Amino acid sequence: KLRLFGDLLKPGQPAVIYADDEFSARVIDHAEVHGLDVKTVGREGEFIAVKRIEQHRTSQVAEVVCDGETFRIELPLAGEFQLANALVAAGMAIASGMDAKTAFGALASLEGASGRLELIGKTADGAACYVDYAHKPEALENVLAALRPYTTGELVLVFGCGGDRDPGKRAIMGDIADRLADRVIVTDDNPRSENPGSIRAAIMEAAPGATEIGDRHEAIMSAVESLKSGDTLIVAGKGHEEGQIVGETVLPFSDHAVLREALGMVQATADGVQPEDDVLVEAYEEEVDAADALAEVSQAEPEPEQVEEAAPSEDKAVEPEAEQEKSEPVSTGPEPEAEPAPEPEPETAPEPQPDPGSLWTLEAMGEATRGWLPDGEP
């Protein structure tokens, strides 16, 4: 990244640098050596100096000074690192000619990146539920530290480690979880070709107080159901991903979708509503996004029958109508014209085309998911 401040920028161009990081001094020196116009931001910043930070459950307010003037920044994102990123962005805009008041005001409408400390929703009691991509020790430590100031109850963590990756980090991440979270649920991430149970066991050795739930869907549901007022939940490891790699198969899976499903069910329970089967099916369809594939099958299957019907009806297209016209006035004649009995049958035959909303019978679900898992696995 130092190339940004050496090879890519020309001498005299502005280089906006966050001043509060352990590597800040090194980057500042590198930029100055290459003749850049260094502008620092943060608590130690000179271009934009942070004077005060007020943290709320899912947002923060900062008081900053820029060019001798004090500004109030409202940021709808949690985590001090989010504020650091926002200050650098505002600093770049101001250094490029934008009015400081306009730049700082725009931060109030910022939206975070998908899967990066992303707020998915809250329970009826106000417990916030986040998804984050943290899948390395340092990232997991940072995200837990970022959420601690926003948590008045318990900080709950659901995470796992990927298979066919550095096995040494599993115990390290288990230790971080054990130290920085109040409750930990160890689950599967992307096990790939490894035994998922072995991966979880390596994490559990360093986090003996954790709960082990291999099924990631069940782990997230269990965590949400246990939340109380003041708690914060972070589901870490997969972030924006929409699949879970088991063996060589990518199974449709989204932490976002499962969290929303869990929050919906908890809310329904709080309202005294028992979720119906079709509600659960609807949530499942959203999670795996399999409705499109099934709809294609339902559209493709009837085509041969429609073609078969069309072939004979072309020759007789006029004949049945003509016969019906003759048969209407003569209701007493038991002539063979009464044999248009075959015609009503095709009209009741659209049974192969079920309503897409009711496709998920147990039989249909089994057929649609055939082959998702290797033979012999549940």
N, C-alpha and C positions, 0 to 999 in steps of 0.2 A: 504493500500500500504506500510505501514511501515514494514510489515512482510518481504518485500523484503530485508530490511536492518537489520533484526533481526533474524528471524527464518530460512530464506533460505540461506543466505550467511554465510560463515564460517569466523572466525576471521582472519584478514590479507588479505582477498580478497578485490579487488578494488570496491569502491562504487562511481560511477560518479554521481554528483548531480548538478543540475542547481542552481546557487547561487542568482539569482535576483528575486525570488518569495517570497511572504509574508510568506510562510511556509518553506522556505529553511532552516532557522536556526534550526527549530524543527527537520527536517529530518537529518541535519548534526549532531546535538547533539545525536540523536537516533543511528546513524551509528557509531559514535565515541565510545559511551557507549558499543556497541557490538564488539568493537575492529576491525572495518573495516578500510581499507586504503582509506580514503576519498579524492576524487579528484573533485574539484569544477570547473565549467565552467560558462561563462557569463561575464557580465561587472564587476561583483565582483569576478569572478573566479580566482583561483590561478593556476590551471592545464592548462586551456585554458582561456585566458583573451581577451575579446572583446574590441578593441580599437576604432573601427569606423564602422558604418553601413551606407551604401549608398543604398537607396531604389529607385527602378525603378517601372514602371507600373505593371509588373507582376513577378518581380524577385528582388533580393537584392544581394549586394556585401558587404562582411565584411572583416575587417582586424583584425587578431587575433595573439596573441603571445603564443607559446607553447614551453616550455623548452628553453626559451631565444631566439627563432627564430621566425621571423614574417612571416605570411602566408596570402595570399589573397584567400578568399573563395567566389566562385560564386554559389549562390543558386537559382535555377529556380522556386522558390515558394515565394508567397507573405505572409506577416504576420510575425512579430517578433517572435511569438510563434513557427513558423516553423523553424526559425533559432535556437531557443533554443533546439528543439527536435533534429535538425541536429548536434548541438554541443555535446549533450549528446551521440548520436550515434557514432560520431567520437572519442569522449573521451573514450568510451568503447572499440573501436577498437584499439586505441593507447595503452590503459592500458593493453590490451591483447597481445601486441607485434607487432602490425602493425606500419609501418613507418608513421610518421605524414604527410609527403608530400603526400603519397599515400591515406591516409584516407581523408584528406581535398580535394584532387583532385577528389575523388569519389563523393563528394557531388554535383558536377556540373551536374551529370546525375540522380539525385534523382527525383522520381515521387511521388506526393502526394497521400494520401489515397482517395479512391472514396468517393465523397460527403463531404469531409472535406476541405473547402475553395478551391474547385476544379475549375480551370479555364476551362470553356466550350468553349469559343471562344470570338471573338471581332467583333464589327460592322465595317463597312467600314471606319468609322471615328475614330476607335481605342478604342471605349468604351468597357471595359472588363466586361464579364458576368460570375459570379461565382455561384456555388451551395454549400450550407453548411448545415450540419445536425443540426445546432443550434436550439433547441426547448425548451430551458430553459433560464430564464432571464440572468444569468451570461454568458452563451455561446453566446447569441445574442449580449450582450454588448461587449464581447471580439472580436467577428468577425467584428462588425462595427468599433471598435477602430483600429483593425488591418488593415482595408482597407482604413481608412481615409488618411493616409500619401501617399497612391498611387493614390489619387483622386484629380485632379485639377479642375474638374467641380462639378457635383452633385453626392452625394451618394444615390442611389435609392435602396429601400428595398421592397421586396415582401415576406409577411409571414402571418401565421395564427397560431392558437393554436388548439391542439388536444382535441377532446371531451372525456368525461368520465375520465378526468385527473384533476389535481389541478386547480380549477377555479380561485383561487386567483392570479395565475401568469399572467392571461390575461391582467389585468390593468397594472401590473408591466412591462410586455413586451411592451405594448402599449406606456407607458411613455418612456421607453428606446428608442423605435423606433422614437418617436416624438422628443426626444432630440438629438439623434446621427445621424439620417438620414435626408437628405434634402427633399426627397420625399418618401412617404410610400403608398403602396397599401396593404390593408388588404384583405385577401382571405381565402379560406377554407384549412385546413390541413387534418387531419383525424377526421371528426366530430363524427364518430362512432354512438352511439344511440342518441346523443344530436341534438337539432335543430341548424344547422350551422349558421343561422341568429343570434341567441342568443349569440353564441360564438363571432361572429364578432362584435356585438354590445358592448360586454364587453370590447373588445380591443379598439374600436372606442371612447369610453368614455374618455380614457386616451390619445387618439391621434386624437383630433378633426380636425386636418388639413389633415388627411389621406384620401385616396380614397378607397371606398369599392367596390370590384369586387368579388363576391362569387365564380364564376367559375375560378378555378385555371389556367386552360389552357388560358382562356381569359385574366386573370390578367398578366400572364407572357408575352403573346403576346403584350399586351398594353404597358407594361414596356419597352420591347425591342424597340418597334416602337418609343418610346419617347426619346430614348437615343441620346445624343449629344457628340461631341468630348470632352474628358476629364472626362466624366461620368463613374461611376462604378455601376454595378447592382449586387446585391446579392439576390438570391432566397433562403430563409432560412426555415428550419423546417423539411424537408423530406430527404435531402441528397441523399444517395444511394438507398433509397426505390424505388420499382417499382410497387407500388400499393397505392390506396387511399381507406381507410376504411370508407364506408358509411353504417350505420346500421350494419348488420352482413356480408355485401358483400364487398369483396376486388376488387375494380375496377382497371384494368390495368392503371397505370399512372407513368410517369417518368419525373421529373424536367429536367433531362439531355436531354431527347428526345424532349420535348417541347421547351426548349431553343435553341436546334440545329435547330428545325423547324422554330422558329421565326427568328433566325439569317439568315437562308437560304432565307426566304421570304423577309426580309429587304434588303439583298444583291441583290436579284433578282430585287426588285423594284428600287434600286439604279442603277442597270445596265440597267434599262428601259425594263426589261422583265416582262411580266404579267404571273404569275404562272398558269399553266394549271390545270384543275381538277385532272388529273392523278398524278400530282406532289403532290397535297394536299393529295390525297388518299394514295400515297406512304409514306408520312410523318406520316399520321395517322396509317398506318399499322406498321410502325417502332415503334411508340409510344405505341400502345396497344399490339403489338406482337401477333396479332390474325390470321395472315396468315397461321401459321402452323395448327391451329385448323380447319380452313376452308379448307385447302388442304386435311386434313384427311377425311373431309366430302365428298369432291369432288372425292376422291379416293374410298371411301367406297360405294357411291351410284351406280356407274356403274357396280359393281361386279355382282349383280343379273342378269343384262341384258346380261353381257358377258357369264354368265353361261347358261342363257336361250338360247342364240344364239348357244352356243357350243353343247347343247344337240341334237337339230335336225341336226346340221351340221355333227355330228359324223357319223350318218347313211347315210347321203348323201354326205359325204366328197368327194368321187370320182365322184359321179353322176353328179353334176353340171359341172365339168370340162369336163367330157366325153361328155355331151350333147353339151357343147359349141364347142368342137372339131368337132362334127358332124354338128352343125348348121353353122359353119363358111363357109364351101364350098357350102352349100345349102342355099343361101340367099333368094331364091324365095319361099321356102316351108313354108306356114303359118301354120305349125304344132303347136301343143300345146307347143313345145319346146320354143316358143317365150315367154312362161310364166315365164322364169327366171326374170321377172320384180320385184318380191319380193326381189331379192337379192340386187339390188342397194339401196333399202330403208335402210337396216341395216347400209350401209356404210355412209349414210348421217345422221344416227341417233346419232353419237357421240355428239349431242347437250347437253346431260347431263354433258359432260366433258368440261366446259368452260376453257379458258386459265386462269391460276391462277392470272396473272397480271391484268385481267379485271374483277375479281370477285366482286369488290366493287361497284356494282350498289346500288341504294338506297334500293331496295328490299332485296338484299343480305346482306347489312349492317344491316338492321332492323332485319333480321332473325338471323344473327350471334350474335347480341347483345341482343337478347331476354332473359329476365330474369336477366340482369345485375343489374337492379334497382328494388327495391320493387314496387309492384303494386301501382299505383296512383302517383308515383314520376316522374317528368319530366326527 
